[in-house]
Amino acid sequence: MRNPRRTMDGIRKSVKGKATKAIGSAKDTVGELSGNDRLRLEGKVDKVKGALLDTMGKVERAIARKV
């Protein structure tokens, strides 16, 4: 039996993760073009944070399917 609340939480985390990753990519690119090392670093951190959120969302959805 699926847990709809956990499934929705997982979807929200995945969407937020994908958005954070996209923002990080943009920051990284702008930082590279402008020579702003701090902005590039922020972008790289956001990309990692986004990937983690996306993975957490996928795990939550997988758990919801099993429970």
JOGISUL-V859594 format. One line per field, one symbol per residue. ss: DSSP state (@ for helix, = for strand, . for the rest). burial: I if it has 9 or more other C-alpha atoms within 8 Angstrom, else O. Layout:
ss: ???
burial: ???
//
This chain:
ss: ...@@@@@@@@@@@@@@@@@@@@@@@@@@@@@@@..@@@@@@@@@@@@@@@@@@@@@@@@@@@@@@.
burial: OOIOOIIIIIIIIIIIIIIIIIIIIIIIIIIIOOOIOOIIIIIIIIIIIIIIIIIIIIIIIOOIIOO
//
